[in-house]
Amino acid sequence: MTIKFTRRSVCALGAAALGCAAFPPFAAEDPIRIIVPYPPGGPLDVTARAVAEEARHDLGNIIVENKPGAGGNIGVDYVAKQAPDGKTIVMGALATHAVNPNLFSKLPYDPIKDFTPITLIAQTPNVLVITPEFSQKTGIKSVKDLIEYAKKNPDAINYASGGNGSAGHMSGELLKNATGIKIVHIPFKGAAAAQMSVLSGDTQMIFDNLASASANIKAGKLIPLAVTTTFRAPSLPNVPTMAEAGVPGFDISTWYAFFGPAKMDPKVVEKLNQAFVKAIKSKPMAERFDKMGAVEKAGTPAQLNDFVKAELVKYKEIVKTSGAKVD
């Protein structure tokens, strides 16, 4: 009979002597749950599952669950109300922790008081895309062309987004406010459904997460007109920024991070931070981020806390400027 030793069993026999992780895994019967407040298939969901796979080496069993709804608010609020034992955390994002608190008149959670920051994960530019078919039909080949067409044809363009409060929603409203054009926002339940609506012709444009759009851009199914950050995306060096394309002051990017419920034990937070930062900075994740056009941003809980506070201030002004409202 052959006896197989797993890494967990070896570590249990003698972690110090055998050089196993300095932070022992959680018990197998108590898996960590990562709640993704968006539908399966989007960039946050894909990234959460990839990070979980890497972090299992140090944290044991990790389960990723999707709890979408209300622009991410349902899943985030669910985690805010869980026990602060480190067994349930959420992949929060720009929308849930910076935009929605400024966009919704009432939220069931406070983005600062109700959460324990663990680590920022990454930031990704958004890219304004249309289909070749829509470009050929309208003659739109640039942001300038798009603005001119929209001014001549008010409300003729529907723009999709992954939901109210998403970076795509904010980008569309900022474009409307900055240029005076009239385009119609069509929110979907997640980035995948929003992009599919553009590809099928049900909507005409989207400020898509670069991670979501890159494959279809490479395949020629989507045409990139501009990126929403102040710098060009390394994976799209020939695509201008929105500012370069004639809309100054445009600066929006998608980010995502891990948070736990408020009042977590600092030792548990440290254990999770070390394991997740190690996973995020691993070679497989570096290769994945590169393909997604994302920039890895793993760091300390304090850095994430300061970052979220700054983003809340930034998006308070952006939401006000855009005039966007959902309730």
Backbone torsions as a table, in degrees:
resi	resn	phi	psi	omega
1	MET	NA	131.1	179.5
2	THR	-93.7	128.4	178.3
3	ILE	-100.7	125.6	-179.8
4	LYS	-103.3	127.6	177.3
5	PHE	-101.6	124.2	174.4
6	THR	-84.2	163.9	178.0
7	ARG	-59.4	-36.0	-178.9
8	ARG	-64.9	-42.9	-177.5
9	SER	-68.4	-37.2	178.3
10	VAL	-64.3	-43.9	179.6
11	CYS	-61.8	-37.0	-179.4
12	ALA	-65.8	-31.8	-178.7
13	LEU	-73.5	-25.7	-178.8
14	GLY	176.4	75.7	-174.5
15	ALA	-60.6	-46.4	-176.0
16	ALA	-66.6	-44.7	-175.6
17	ALA	-68.5	-33.2	-174.4
18	LEU	-97.6	2.7	175.1
19	GLY	74.5	30.5	179.2
20	CYS	-78.7	179.7	-174.2
21	ALA	-55.5	143.3	178.6
22	ALA	-68.9	-24.0	177.2
23	PHE	-111.8	109.4	-175.0
24	PRO	-64.6	150.2	179.4
25	PRO	-64.1	155.6	171.4
26	PHE	-67.6	159.0	-179.3
27	ALA	-61.7	143.0	-176.3
28	ALA	-60.6	-32.7	-177.8
29	GLU	-76.2	-7.6	179.5
30	ASP	-122.9	73.9	-178.2
31	PRO	-67.5	153.1	173.2
32	ILE	-82.2	136.7	175.8
33	ARG	-107.8	126.4	171.9
34	ILE	-102.7	116.5	179.0
35	ILE	-91.9	123.3	174.5
36	VAL	-102.7	116.5	-173.9
37	PRO	-81.5	26.2	179.9
38	TYR	-137.5	165.6	-178.3
39	PRO	-67.0	163.0	176.8
40	PRO	-63.2	152.3	172.6
41	GLY	98.2	-17.8	179.4
42	GLY	-80.4	171.8	-177.0
43	PRO	-61.7	-34.5	178.7
44	LEU	-67.8	-42.8	179.5
45	ASP	-62.8	-47.2	-179.3
46	VAL	-62.3	-42.8	-179.4
47	THR	-67.4	-41.7	179.5
48	ALA	-58.7	-43.3	-178.9
49	ARG	-68.5	-36.0	179.2
50	ALA	-69.6	-42.8	178.4
51	VAL	-65.6	-40.6	178.8
52	ALA	-59.7	-40.4	180.0
53	GLU	-62.0	-41.4	179.2
54	GLU	-71.3	-39.4	-175.2
55	ALA	-74.6	-16.2	179.9
56	ARG	-59.9	-25.9	-179.9
57	HIS	-60.6	-30.8	-176.8
58	ASP	-110.7	-23.5	-174.5
59	LEU	-110.1	-4.3	-178.5
60	GLY	81.8	-150.5	-175.4
61	ASN	-69.1	130.2	178.2
62	ILE	-128.8	129.2	179.4
63	ILE	-111.7	131.6	176.2
64	VAL	-102.7	124.3	-179.8
65	GLU	-120.6	140.8	176.5
66	ASN	-99.8	126.5	175.6
67	LYS	-131.4	75.5	-176.0
68	PRO	-80.6	168.6	174.4
69	GLY	132.9	145.3	176.0
70	ALA	56.4	43.3	177.3
71	GLY	65.7	26.1	-179.4
72	GLY	97.2	-10.2	-174.0
73	ASN	-65.6	-34.3	-176.0
74	ILE	-65.2	-49.4	-179.1
75	GLY	-66.6	-38.3	-179.8
76	VAL	-68.1	-43.5	178.7
77	ASP	-63.4	-36.4	178.1
78	TYR	-57.4	-46.2	-178.8
79	VAL	-69.0	-36.6	179.4
80	ALA	-57.9	-27.0	-175.6
81	LYS	-98.6	6.4	178.8
82	GLN	-88.0	164.6	177.5
83	ALA	-63.4	138.9	-177.8
84	PRO	-81.6	50.9	-175.5
85	ASP	-100.1	2.6	179.1
86	GLY	84.2	2.4	-178.1
87	LYS	-89.8	-16.6	178.7
88	THR	-132.8	117.5	178.7
89	ILE	-129.9	167.6	-177.3
90	VAL	-126.9	145.6	170.1
91	MET	-90.4	92.4	177.4
92	GLY	-78.4	169.9	-175.2
93	ALA	-151.0	179.1	177.1
94	LEU	-47.6	-49.7	-175.9
95	ALA	-63.4	-49.2	-171.7
96	THR	-72.4	-30.4	-173.0
97	HIS	-114.7	-2.9	178.6
98	ALA	-133.8	-41.5	-176.6
99	VAL	-86.2	-54.0	-176.0
100	ASN	-55.4	-39.7	177.7
101	PRO	-61.0	-22.1	177.6
102	ASN	-99.3	-15.7	-174.2
103	LEU	-96.3	-38.6	-179.2
104	PHE	-92.2	136.7	-179.9
105	SER	-69.6	-27.6	177.7
106	LYS	-138.0	130.8	175.0
107	LEU	-124.3	146.6	179.3
108	PRO	-78.5	-2.0	-178.3
109	TYR	-140.2	158.9	173.3
110	ASP	-105.2	125.7	-173.7
111	PRO	-65.1	-18.5	178.9
112	ILE	-104.3	-54.7	-172.6
113	LYS	-68.6	-29.7	-173.8
114	ASP	-93.5	6.6	-175.7
115	PHE	-137.9	154.5	171.9
116	THR	-108.4	116.8	178.7
117	PRO	-68.7	140.8	179.1
118	ILE	-114.2	-60.8	174.4
119	THR	-164.5	143.9	167.9
120	LEU	-71.4	148.8	-178.0
121	ILE	-107.5	-60.4	-176.5
122	ALA	-162.6	164.8	172.3
123	GLN	-124.6	143.2	-179.0
124	THR	-134.6	131.1	175.2
125	PRO	-65.5	156.6	169.0
126	ASN	-103.0	156.1	-177.3
127	VAL	-134.1	133.5	177.9
128	LEU	-80.6	120.1	-177.6
129	VAL	-130.7	151.0	171.4
130	ILE	-134.3	170.8	178.7
131	THR	-90.8	155.6	175.5
132	PRO	-57.4	-35.1	-179.4
133	GLU	-64.4	-43.7	179.2
134	PHE	-68.8	-37.1	177.0
135	SER	-62.1	-44.5	-179.2
136	GLN	-67.2	-37.9	-178.9
137	LYS	-68.2	-37.2	-172.7
138	THR	-105.9	-17.1	-175.7
139	GLY	81.1	10.7	-179.4
140	ILE	-78.6	119.2	178.2
141	LYS	-127.8	-0.1	-178.4
142	SER	-153.7	170.9	176.5
143	VAL	-63.5	-39.0	177.9
144	LYS	-59.1	-44.5	177.3
145	ASP	-61.5	-41.3	-179.1
146	LEU	-61.7	-45.3	-179.1
147	ILE	-63.4	-44.1	179.8
148	GLU	-63.3	-42.1	179.4
149	TYR	-64.7	-43.6	-178.3
150	ALA	-65.3	-34.2	178.2
151	LYS	-69.1	-34.3	178.2
152	LYS	-79.9	-21.9	-177.1
153	ASN	-131.6	70.0	-177.2
154	PRO	-59.4	136.4	178.6
155	ASP	65.9	12.6	178.9
156	ALA	-84.6	-16.9	-179.2
157	ILE	-107.1	125.2	171.9
158	ASN	-99.9	130.0	176.1
159	TYR	-111.3	134.2	-177.8
160	ALA	-90.2	154.5	170.4
161	SER	-146.7	165.2	179.1
162	GLY	-77.2	3.6	177.4
163	GLY	144.5	161.8	176.0
164	ASN	-59.6	133.0	179.7
165	GLY	90.2	-7.6	179.7
166	SER	-71.7	164.2	178.2
167	ALA	-60.5	-35.4	178.2
168	GLY	-64.5	-38.6	176.7
169	HIS	-64.0	-49.2	-179.8
170	MET	-61.1	-39.7	-179.6
171	SER	-63.6	-43.2	179.3
172	GLY	-63.7	-41.9	-179.7
173	GLU	-69.3	-35.8	176.1
174	LEU	-64.9	-40.6	178.1
175	LEU	-62.2	-43.5	177.6
176	LYS	-59.8	-47.0	-176.2
177	ASN	-67.4	-39.5	-176.0
178	ALA	-74.3	-27.1	-173.8
179	THR	-114.5	-14.0	-179.6
180	GLY	79.8	9.6	179.8
181	ILE	-79.2	161.0	178.1
182	LYS	-116.5	105.9	175.0
183	ILE	-127.2	154.7	-171.2
184	VAL	-104.9	127.3	179.7
185	HIS	-81.9	128.1	175.9
186	ILE	-121.2	99.9	-179.3
187	PRO	-80.1	142.9	177.0
188	PHE	-120.8	169.2	178.9
189	LYS	-89.2	71.5	177.8
190	GLY	114.2	157.8	-175.9
191	ALA	-66.6	-36.6	-177.1
192	ALA	-63.2	-45.0	179.5
193	ALA	-66.7	-36.9	179.6
194	ALA	-64.8	-45.9	179.7
195	GLN	-64.4	-39.1	179.6
196	MET	-61.1	-34.5	179.8
197	SER	-64.9	-33.8	177.9
198	VAL	-72.5	-45.1	-179.7
199	LEU	-61.8	-32.4	-179.5
200	SER	-86.0	-9.0	179.1
201	GLY	89.6	3.3	178.7
202	ASP	-70.8	-32.4	171.2
203	THR	-124.8	166.7	-170.2
204	GLN	-107.8	-19.5	-178.8
205	MET	-156.4	162.7	178.1
206	ILE	-156.3	139.5	167.0
207	PHE	-87.9	91.4	-172.2
208	ASP	-93.3	151.4	171.4
209	ASN	-61.9	132.0	-177.3
210	LEU	-57.6	-33.7	178.2
211	ALA	-61.6	-37.1	-179.7
212	SER	-76.6	-36.6	-170.8
213	ALA	-86.5	-22.0	-168.4
214	SER	-57.3	-42.6	-177.8
215	ALA	-63.3	-43.2	-179.8
216	ASN	-74.4	-25.1	173.5
217	ILE	-68.1	-46.4	179.3
218	LYS	-62.8	-33.1	-179.5
219	ALA	-81.0	-5.6	179.6
220	GLY	81.6	10.9	-179.4
221	LYS	-86.3	-18.1	177.0
222	LEU	-132.5	142.7	178.3
223	ILE	-107.3	120.5	178.5
224	PRO	-81.6	128.2	179.0
225	LEU	-99.9	-34.8	-179.7
226	ALA	-170.1	156.1	172.6
227	VAL	-102.4	155.5	-170.3
228	THR	-91.3	-4.7	179.6
229	THR	-89.1	171.7	179.7
230	THR	-80.4	-6.8	178.7
231	PHE	-125.1	150.7	178.9
232	ARG	-71.3	147.3	178.6
233	ALA	-75.6	131.1	179.9
234	PRO	-54.4	-32.6	-179.1
235	SER	-80.9	-10.9	177.6
236	LEU	-132.2	62.6	-173.0
237	PRO	-62.6	-22.9	-178.2
238	ASN	-94.6	0.6	179.8
239	VAL	-96.0	123.9	-176.9
240	PRO	-71.4	163.2	170.6
241	THR	-78.3	165.2	176.7
242	MET	-60.7	-36.8	178.4
243	ALA	-64.2	-44.7	177.9
244	GLU	-64.2	-29.1	-178.3
245	ALA	-83.2	-0.2	174.8
246	GLY	113.3	9.3	178.1
247	VAL	-122.6	85.4	-174.6
248	PRO	-64.7	151.8	175.8
249	GLY	80.8	6.8	-178.0
250	PHE	-81.4	122.3	-180.0
251	ASP	-156.6	94.0	179.4
252	ILE	-137.0	133.9	175.1
253	SER	-139.8	153.9	176.8
254	THR	-88.0	136.4	173.2
255	TRP	-134.7	159.5	178.4
256	TYR	-146.3	151.7	-172.0
257	ALA	-155.2	161.8	176.5
258	PHE	-96.5	133.2	175.6
259	PHE	-132.0	149.1	170.6
260	GLY	-113.7	176.3	174.8
261	PRO	-62.9	161.9	178.2
262	ALA	-63.6	156.1	173.0
263	LYS	68.2	33.8	174.2
264	MET	-73.8	149.6	176.5
265	ASP	-62.0	126.1	-179.7
266	PRO	-54.1	-32.9	179.3
267	LYS	-67.8	-37.7	177.6
268	VAL	-69.0	-40.6	178.2
269	VAL	-60.7	-43.7	-179.9
270	GLU	-62.7	-42.9	178.9
271	LYS	-61.3	-46.5	179.7
272	LEU	-65.7	-42.6	-179.9
273	ASN	-60.1	-47.3	-179.0
274	GLN	-60.7	-44.4	-177.8
275	ALA	-68.0	-43.7	-178.1
276	PHE	-71.9	-39.0	176.9
277	VAL	-62.4	-42.5	176.8
278	LYS	-59.1	-43.3	-180.0
279	ALA	-66.5	-44.6	-177.9
280	ILE	-64.0	-33.9	-178.3
281	LYS	-90.5	5.5	-179.5
282	SER	-69.6	160.1	-179.4
283	LYS	-60.8	-44.4	178.5
284	PRO	-59.4	-38.8	179.3
285	MET	-72.1	-35.4	177.5
286	ALA	-60.5	-41.9	178.9
287	GLU	-66.7	-38.5	179.6
288	ARG	-67.1	-45.2	179.0
289	PHE	-60.9	-38.8	-179.6
290	ASP	-62.4	-43.2	179.0
291	LYS	-66.8	-31.4	-179.4
292	MET	-80.9	-14.3	-174.2
293	GLY	77.4	19.3	-177.6
294	ALA	-94.6	157.1	177.1
295	VAL	-113.0	119.5	-179.9
296	GLU	-64.7	135.5	-175.1
297	LYS	-134.7	26.7	-177.9
298	ALA	-58.9	142.8	-178.8
299	GLY	-166.0	-157.3	-176.5
300	THR	-87.4	161.4	174.6
301	PRO	-58.1	-39.0	-179.9
302	ALA	-64.1	-39.4	178.2
303	GLN	-64.2	-41.1	177.9
304	LEU	-64.9	-41.7	179.7
305	ASN	-59.6	-46.2	179.2
306	ASP	-65.6	-37.6	-179.9
307	PHE	-63.7	-46.2	-179.1
308	VAL	-63.1	-41.3	178.8
309	LYS	-61.1	-40.9	178.8
310	ALA	-67.7	-39.1	179.4
311	GLU	-66.4	-36.3	177.4
312	LEU	-60.7	-42.5	178.2
313	VAL	-66.3	-44.8	-179.0
314	LYS	-59.9	-47.1	-175.0
315	TYR	-81.1	-15.3	170.2
316	LYS	-61.5	-42.5	179.4
317	GLU	-72.4	-40.4	-179.6
318	ILE	-64.5	-44.3	178.7
319	VAL	-62.7	-42.1	179.3
320	LYS	-62.8	-45.8	-179.2
321	THR	-64.2	-39.9	-177.2
322	SER	-71.3	-27.8	-176.3
323	GLY	77.3	11.0	-177.1
324	ALA	-71.1	137.6	175.7
325	LYS	-144.0	147.0	177.4
326	VAL	-126.2	-9.7	176.2
327	ASP	-154.1	NA	NA
